Structure formats: C-alpha cells, structure tokens
C-alpha cells in the first residue's frame, strides 16, 4: 500500500492551506488510504533557519519524507510564489530526496492571477529534488475555503470536486507506479 505524506507550508494557524490539506486527507481516508501530516510551522524555527538537520524534530520530518511513497504538498501563494517557510524546509532535503516518489502540489491564494504559481514557482523546485512524477497541481481561491469552524475545508462544490478528482487521479497513479516498482521483473 502506498504511504502518503501531507506537507503543509503555511506559516499561520489556522490556515486555508491546512483546511485544504485536511479536505484532501479526508478524501484519502474515504478511499481507504491513510496519510501522515507535517506542518512546517510546527518545526523549530531556529533549526529550520540554521538548516540544523541534527535537530530531532528536523530529523523526524526528513525521515517522514524519506519513508513516504507519495507527497501532497500544500502552500499559500504570496507574491506569485509558494511560502518561504515551505522553501526553507525543501532546502533541507537532500538533492535526490524525492527520487521514486510522486508529488501532488496544492496551492491557495487570494486571486486567480496566482493560478500559475504552481507551475512557475513550485514545480521547478520539486523537480530539482528528482521526483518520479509531479502531478498536475490544483489551485483553490481563498474565498472557496473555510479555515476554521464546522464548515472547515473546501466550501465551493466545483473546487471541492476538482481537488477530489486530482487526489483520486494522484492515488491511482501513485498506486499503479508503486506496485510496478515492487513487482519482480519477468525474465524472458
């Protein structure tokens, strides 16, 4: 079974990005999958800024990335790019940290003008970490998300459907590729 890691790059709490990842996690749960989650905000700031990979919390986060088969990475968009706290964490990963892994990027932002930030800002950084596959990302407007309270998650039905379809496709691609990686090669 594929192991999923959800990585939140939001620098605030509560956040729309966390609500989006919670919605994606619930959809994974409904499909019978489990996922662990890391909020970069919970990691010690001094250790992150100093790139202190000897700090136990940083070591645990890096190990979680290493153990995961697939990652769902969520970030708010600020100034046409992903969050600085997420970049700080990604900078700690070894060069080939995502080798053999599939990645689904999700982003939130205040305007549709930030729609391409996944492809022009986040995707190149993810590709530099040598993933097997970076799935087409999904961008959700802040106005389509509720960050706290009983309605927490994606409030817009069209946006919810699009994210759920992206998650389902990602799961199918991750599971298919993961099983082909573990099957023994047939000899002729």
N, C-alpha and C positions, 0 to 999 in steps of 0.2 A: 504494500500500500504506500502511496505517495505521502510524504510528510511535508506539510505546508507551514511556512513561517510568515506571519504578517508583521510587517515592519512599519511603524508609524513615525514619520518625520516631522510631526507637528511640534512646534515649540510652545504650545499653550494647552491648557486644560480648563474646562472641557474644550473640545475642538470638533470642527466639522469633519476633519480628516479622520479622527478617531471614530466618529459616528459612521463614516463611510466604510471604514475597515470592519467595524462591528457588524454592519449590514452584510458585508462580504463573508465574514466569519459565520454568521447565522445561516447564510445560504450554503456555505460549505457543510455546516452541521446538518442541515436538512438533507443534503446529499450523502450523508453518512461519513463524511470526512471530518478529521479533527485538525486543528491548527494551533500552534503556539503563537504568542504575540510578544513583540518587543516594542516599547515606546522609547524612542531615543531620548525623550525628555526625562525619563526615569534614570538614565545613566548618569554617573557623576560628571558634572560639567568640567571640573578641573582635569580629570583623567581624559575626557574627550579632547579638550583643547590642547593638552600636552601630548596627545597621542600615546598615552600611557597604557600600552597593551599588557602590562603586567598587573594592572588593577583587576581584582577578581570579578567585578561586575562587567568590565570590558571583555575579559577573557570568556565569561559565560555567554555574552552576547555574540562574540565572534564564533564561539563553539556552536551556538544555535544556528548561525548562518551556515556553518560548515556541515552540520548534520541534516539540514533541510534539503529536500529534493527540489522544492519549488518555493518561490517567494512572491508574496503580494506586497508591493511597496506603495505606501500612501504618503502623499505630501501636499501641503498647501502650496499655492503658487504665489510668490512675492516677486514683484519687479520682473515678470516674464521668466522666472526660473523656479526651481524647486528650493525648498528651505535650506538655509545654511546649516542647521543642526543635522539634517539628513546628510548633507555633503561632508560634514565633519566626521560622521560615522562611516560613510562609504570610503573616505580617505584612509581609515584604519584597516580596511580589508586588504588582504594580500592580493597581488596582481591577478591571480587566477582563482579568486575566491568563489566565483560563480560558475566555474567550469562544470559542465554536466547538469546545470540547473536551469529551470525555466523561471522566468520572471514576468509578473503582471504588474505594470505600473498604473496607479490610480492617482488622480490629482483633483484638488478642489480649488476654486478661485471665484473671485467676485465678478468677473466679466468673461464673456465668450472670447474676447481678444487674447486670453491666455490659453486657449484651446491647444495650440501647437507647442506649448512649453514642454510637454512630454517628449515629443519627437526631437525638438531642437535643443533642449537643455538636459533632460534626464536620460534619455536613451543613449546618447554618446558616452556618458559616464558609466552607465550599466554595461554597455558593450565593451568598454575598456577592461572590465572585470571578467571577460571571457565566458559569458553565459552560453548555454546551449541554444537558448531561444529567449527573445524578449517579445512577448505577445503584444498585439495592438493594445495600447493603453486606453483608459477611459477618463474623461474629464467631466466633473459634475459641478455645476454652478452652486455657489454658497446658498442661494435662495432655494435650492432644491434639497437642502439638508437641514435637519434639526439636530443641534449639537447636545441638547440635554432634555431631560424630562421623559414623559411616557411615549411621545412620538419620535424618540431619538432614532436617527437613521435617515434614509432617503425618503423624502416626503412626496416627491414628484413621481407619479406612476411610470412615465416614459423613461425617466432617468433610472429608476429602480430596475425596470425591465432590461435596459441596456447594460447596466452593471451586472445583473444576474446572468444575462446571456454571455457576457465577457468572462465571468467566473466559470460558468459551465463549460465554455469552449476551452478555457485555460486548464480546467481539471481534466477534460478529455485528452487534450494534447499532452499534458504532464503525465497522465496515467499511461497513455499509449507509448510514449517515448521512454518512460521509466521502465515499463515491462520489457521493451525491446533492449534496454541496456542490461537487464538482468538475465535474459534468456541466453542459454548457451548457443554458440554458433553451430549450425548444422554443417557436417563435413560432407563433401561430395563423394 
